[in-house]
Amino acid sequence: MVSVMNSIDTAHEDMIHDAQLDYYGTKLATCSSDRSVKVFDVKGGQQRLVTDLRGHEGPVWQLAWAHPMYGNLIASCGYDRKVIIWKETNGTWGKLYEYSNHDSSVNSVCFAPHELGLVLACGSSDGSVSILSSTGDGSWDAKKIKNAHTIGCNAVSWAPALSPNALFEQSGRPSLVKKLVSGGCDNLVKIWKEEEGEWIEDQKLEGHSDWVRDVAWAPSIGLPKSIIASCSQDCRVIIWTNDGTSNNWSSTVLNKFKDVVWHLSWSITGNILAVSGGDNKVSLWKETLEGQWVCISDVKQGQGQVTEGQSQASRNL
């Protein structure tokens, strides 16, 4: 049974565009068209507003928490072309860094796996993807993938840092991978990799017939298979799979929905995918042993039920 655990009154004055729990699930960050970012303590079913961060000059589209080994850090991006990184120091939140080198709305931010350092990817309507890296001395290094997507980039997501097959490597220290996936208004999903300090296109995945709204690279524990999910205004979610033996990716349509699909999110184990769309529903999907993707929960307006035979699968979230 999937049901509402808690409902939070954010007191935002306009539409909420994103809500993200931190690594431990005890802090919630929200952002809105009211130009604000809010942080709440959400322990024990209670809510307490910690801070109301003002720095954007337009709607704030998306948020991302950094790994706690770097402290309490949140990245936000918005229509004002800005990316702002906020940090909590001795209980007080403030602006750590502001990046304003995009020519149009910044639609997506995503922190890299912590093994790669404090690194942030940003996707913009100007078609480019920026990679911001902390140098450790308070400054940030910025690299840009220009013309990553014609018309605009809507979403970015990092690959797991552990390389495929890392679980089976004989050497004591597994090799790390620096890759990310992006989705854009050109209907394409693209994979990028860093080689000798430069970002190059590794793969172009064609399958959607309208704007790609979100992409999500599934977590991994070093198994051979790599999985990416993408969703689109064509009302479809596509699962892209690489078996680790070549650089070829195969595609499977998870489902054709009745409305545009906006967002995707993998469970921490990478075996369950949450899908949300214009039909005001959140559905959870899991791959069977036969390789078929099945819906294990369909949540509408905060209420969800699964059949008795599926309840065990939902507990794996």
Rosetta blueprint (number, residue, H / E / L):
1 M L
2 V L
3 S E
4 V L
5 M L
6 N L
7 S L
8 I L
9 D L
10 T L
11 A L
12 H L
13 E L
14 D L
15 M L
16 I E
17 H E
18 D E
19 A E
20 Q E
21 L E
22 D L
23 Y L
24 Y L
25 G L
26 T L
27 K E
28 L E
29 A E
30 T E
31 C E
32 S E
33 S L
34 D L
35 R L
36 S E
37 V E
38 K E
39 V E
40 F E
41 D E
42 V L
43 K H
44 G H
45 G H
46 Q L
47 Q L
48 R E
49 L E
50 V E
51 T E
52 D E
53 L E
54 R E
55 G L
56 H L
57 E L
58 G L
59 P L
60 V E
61 W E
62 Q E
63 L E
64 A E
65 W E
66 A L
67 H L
68 P H
69 M H
70 Y H
71 G L
72 N L
73 L E
74 I E
75 A E
76 S E
77 C E
78 G E
79 Y L
80 D L
81 R L
82 K L
83 V E
84 I E
85 I E
86 W E
87 K E
88 E E
89 T E
90 N L
91 G L
92 T E
93 W E
94 G E
95 K E
96 L E
97 Y E
98 E E
99 Y E
100 S L
101 N L
102 H L
103 D L
104 S L
105 S L
106 V E
107 N E
108 S E
109 V E
110 C E
111 F E
112 A L
113 P L
114 H H
115 E H
116 L H
117 G L
118 L L
119 V E
120 L E
121 A E
122 C E
123 G E
124 S E
125 S L
126 D L
127 G L
128 S L
129 V E
130 S E
131 I E
132 L E
133 S E
134 S E
135 T L
136 G L
137 D L
138 G L
139 S L
140 W E
141 D E
142 A E
143 K E
144 K E
145 I E
146 K L
147 N L
148 A L
149 H L
150 T L
151 I L
152 G L
153 C E
154 N E
155 A E
156 V E
157 S E
158 W E
159 A L
160 P L
161 A L
162 L E
163 S L
164 P L
165 N L
166 A H
167 L H
168 F H
169 E L
170 Q L
171 S L
172 G L
173 R L
174 P L
175 S L
176 L E
177 V L
178 K L
179 K E
180 L E
181 V E
182 S E
183 G E
184 G E
185 C L
186 D L
187 N L
188 L E
189 V E
190 K E
191 I E
192 W E
193 K E
194 E E
195 E E
196 E L
197 G L
198 E E
199 W E
200 I E
201 E E
202 D E
203 Q E
204 K E
205 L E
206 E E
207 G L
208 H L
209 S L
210 D L
211 W L
212 V E
213 R E
214 D E
215 V E
216 A E
217 W E
218 A L
219 P L
220 S L
221 I L
222 G L
223 L L
224 P L
225 K L
226 S E
227 I E
228 I E
229 A E
230 S E
231 C E
232 S E
233 Q L
234 D L
235 C L
236 R E
237 V E
238 I E
239 I E
240 W E
241 T E
242 N E
243 D L
244 G L
245 T L
246 S L
247 N L
248 N L
249 W L
250 S E
251 S E
252 T E
253 V E
254 L E
255 N E
256 K E
257 F L
258 K L
259 D L
260 V L
261 V E
262 W E
263 H E
264 L E
265 S E
266 W E
267 S L
268 I L
269 T L
270 G L
271 N L
272 I E
273 L E
274 A E
275 V E
276 S E
277 G E
278 G L
279 D L
280 N L
281 K E
282 V E
283 S E
284 L E
285 W E
286 K E
287 E E
288 T L
289 L L
290 E L
291 G L
292 Q L
293 W E
294 V E
295 C E
296 I E
297 S E
298 D E
299 V E
300 K E
301 Q L
302 G L
303 Q E
304 G E
305 Q E
306 V L
307 T L
308 E H
309 G H
310 Q H
311 S H
312 Q H
313 A H
314 S H
315 R L
316 N L
317 L L
